[in-house]
Amino acid sequence: MRTSMHLPQGMLTEVLHGIGFMSTLDEAWPPAQPHLNRFPAMVYCSITLILDGAVALPTEEGRPRALSGLLVSGPRTRPVTSVSLAPVRSLSAILYPDAFHLLTGLAPASLQDRDEPAAGWLDADWEAWPQALCERADDEAAQAAWIESWLAARWQQKRADWDPGLGESLRGIASHEGVAETARTLGVGERQAQRRYREQIGVTPAQARRLQRMNEAVYALRDPAASKDTLAALAAELGYADQAHMARELRELTGLPPSRLEAHIASDRDYWAYRL
């Protein structure tokens, strides 16, 4: 398995959290055990292209649904696991939800906890993605450059309508003490802050804080250089009430408590997304 993460520079940091790449084309098939892809809950939206293979995702009815090609996803309020149906090569442009809202015209909340074929959701301009990226399938740097160029041109058209205060609020919300502090950073009342988050982020400020703080915990658990003498110290640093509070939150948003999550991030291939 090969995985990598491309990080944006300049203006595109307003739009992109990153571009993630994954390939299992170098692995034998069929595998001894099913190839699982475990993803945490997250505030971000994504545009994913499965260049090779297909994956199956669970549905509310309990029947798996096969997906391939260009997909669109909204914020996740719970972890999700897909199963690879064949050797897979994919890439995902992981977007801040407020930028996604402007770039696509879609309300992030309409795609909350959903992964959908892009047809019927994205306008015709996005139809250029599969062909252009498949033509560059063997060159991740060229794929990333094409995505950035495409997004930059579209963002230039939409950026005047962007609310930079909301963007900065989302990036710093993990350290906020609550909705009141989030409202103060936006210079509005709590009710208006709630409304702006629901409309442009797709979740409430409290949910966004919960998801972003979980991300900070995952960053710390996966980074051997991070300061985490004990899990209790990490919980205090991230503003959890105590270690037990952090453990409950991570179990709900990733499926595992911190000690087990740290071990799986380090060595379990199914948790590759946590290492990006």
N, C-alpha and C positions, 0 to 999 in steps of 0.2 A: 504493500500500500504506500502511495505517495500522497502527502498533503502539504499544502503551503498556504500562506496568507499574504496577500499584497495589500500594503497600506497606502492610502491616498496622500497626496501632498497639496498644499495651497488651498485654493477655493473649494476643491472637492472634499476637503475634510468637513465641510458643512453638509455634505450629501451622504458620503460613504463612510461606514464604519470599517469596511475592508472588502476585499474580494477573495473568497476562499476557493481553493482548488483541491480536488480529491480524485484519485485514480486507483483502481484495483486491477487494471488490465495486466499487470505483471504477476498476478497471483493465479495459482492453479484453480481450475473449476471442474466439477463442483467442489465446494469446500467441505471439510470434515464437519464443521458446524455452520449453521446459517450465518451469513454476513449481516450483522445488525449495525444500524447507524443511529446512535443515540444523541438527541439534541436537547439542550436545556430550554426551559422557559426563557423568553427574551423579549425586550421591548421593540426590537428591530423588525423591519419588513425585509423581504428579500425577493430578488428575481433570480431564479435558478434555471440553468440549462443542463439537462442530462444529455451529454453528447453521445454516450454509448451506454447500452444496457437500460435497465428500468428498475424501479423500486416499488414496493407495496407498502401502503400506509393503512393503519386501522381506520375504520369508520365508526360512527355512532351506532350503526346497526350491527357492528361486530364483524362484518365481512371486509377483508382487505381489498384495497383498491389499487390497481397498478397505475403508475404514473411514469411518464417519460417526456422528453422534449422540453419546451419552455414552460416554467411554472411560476406562479406568483403566490407569496405567502405574507400573512400579516403577523402582528405581534402574537407571541405565544404566552399564555398564562399558565401553562402546564408543560411538562416535558413530553416528548414524543419519540417514538422509535419506529424506524422504517426497516424493511428487509430488502436486501439486494436480490434481485431475481436473476441476475447475470453479472459478469464483471462490469463495473460501472466506472465511468469517467464523467465528472460533473464540475461545474463552477457556480458560485453564488455571489451575486452582488448584494452585499448586506447594507441596507440603507436605513438612515435615521427616518423614523415614521413621518416627521413633519416635512422632510424633503420628499419622501415617497408620495405623500399627499399632493404636493404641488406638481411633481413630475408626472404622476399618473392620473390625477383628478379623482382618485379613489379615496374613500374614507378608510383609514387603517382599521377601524372597528368592524367594517364590513367583511374583513378577511381575518378577524381574530380567530386564532387556533384553526386556521384553514390553510390547505395547500391545494391550489387549483390550477388547471391548465390555463395558460395565459390568454388563449383565444376566448373572446367574450368578456374579458376583464380589461385588457390593455388595448389601446388604440393601434391603428395600423402601423404607426411608426416603429413600434417595437418588433414588428415582424422581420425587421432586418437582422435581429440578434442571432437566430439560429444559423443562418447561412454564413454570416460574417465570422462568427466564432468557430464554426466547424471548419471553415477554410484555414483557420489559425490553430487547429486543434493540437498540434504538436509543439506549440510555442506559447507557453503561459504568459510570458512577458508581452508578446504581441497581442494576446487576448486582453490582458489587463489594459494595455495602452488603447486598444480599440474601444473598450467599455468606457474608459475615462474620457476619451475624446467625444464619444457619443453623448455621455451624460453631461459633459461640460457645455456642449453646444445647447442642449435642452435646458440646462440650469441657467444659462445666461438669459434665456427667454423668460424664465419663471422667477428668477431670484428677487426681482423687485417686489414680489408679493410675499417673500419669506419674512418671517418674524425672528430675527436673530436672538432676541431676548428669550423666546421660547426654546430655541435651539440650545442656548447656553444653560438655561434652566434644566433641560433634560440631561445635559452632560454632567451637571453638578448635583443632581437631585439625590444621589446616593447619600450625600452628606447632610442633606436637609433634615431638620428635626420633625417636620410634619407639613401639612398642607398650608398652614399659616405662613411658614417661612418661604415655601414655594411661591405663594401669592405675593409676598413682599419682593421677591427677586423679579417678579413680573410687573410689579407696580400696580396690581389690581386687587380686587377683593377675592375672598376665597371662592365664592360661587362662580365668579368669572374665570378664575384659574381652573376650577373643575371643568367648566364648559370648554375652555380652550384646549385642555388636555384631551378631553373625550373626542373633540372634533378633529384635532390635528395630530394627536399622538395615538389615539385609539384606546387608551386606558386612562384611568383616573390618576392624579398625582400620587396617591398612596400606592396604587399598583405599580406605577413607573418606578417609584422609590424602591419598592420591594424587589423588582426585577433588576434594577441597576445595582443595588447593593449586593444581590446574589452574584452578579457578574464580577463585582470587585472581589468577593470571596473566592470565586473560581480562579481569577487571575492570581490571587495570593497563593492558593493551594497548588497551582500548577508551576509556580515560579520558585525554583530552589533558592534564588537570591532574595526573595521577598522576606520582609521582617515578620516572622510568626513563631516566636519562641514557644507559644502554646496556643491551642485553639481558643482558650479563654481570652488570651491577649488579643488574638485576631478578632474575636467577637467584640471586644471592647473598642478596638481600633476602628471597626466598621460601624459602630453605633448600635449594635444589638444590645438588648437588655442584659443578656448573659450568654454563656456558651450553649445552654439548652435552647434558647430562642433561636440562635443561629442554626443549630442542628435541625430544629423543626422546619425552619424556612428552607434550608437547602434540601431537606428530604422531600418537601412538597414541590420544589421547583426544579429539582434534578433527579429525584427518585432515590437518592442516597444521602446518608448523613456525612458530615465533613471528613471523618477519618477514612471511611470506605471510599468516598468520592476521590480523595487525594490519591489513594492507591490505584483506583481505576484510571484516573487521568494519566498516571505515570506509565501504566503498562498494558491497559486493555484496548485492543484495536477498536472495539465497538464505540469507545469514547473519543474517537479521533477529533470530532468537532470541538470538544472542550480544549484541545491543544492548539487550535488555530490562533 
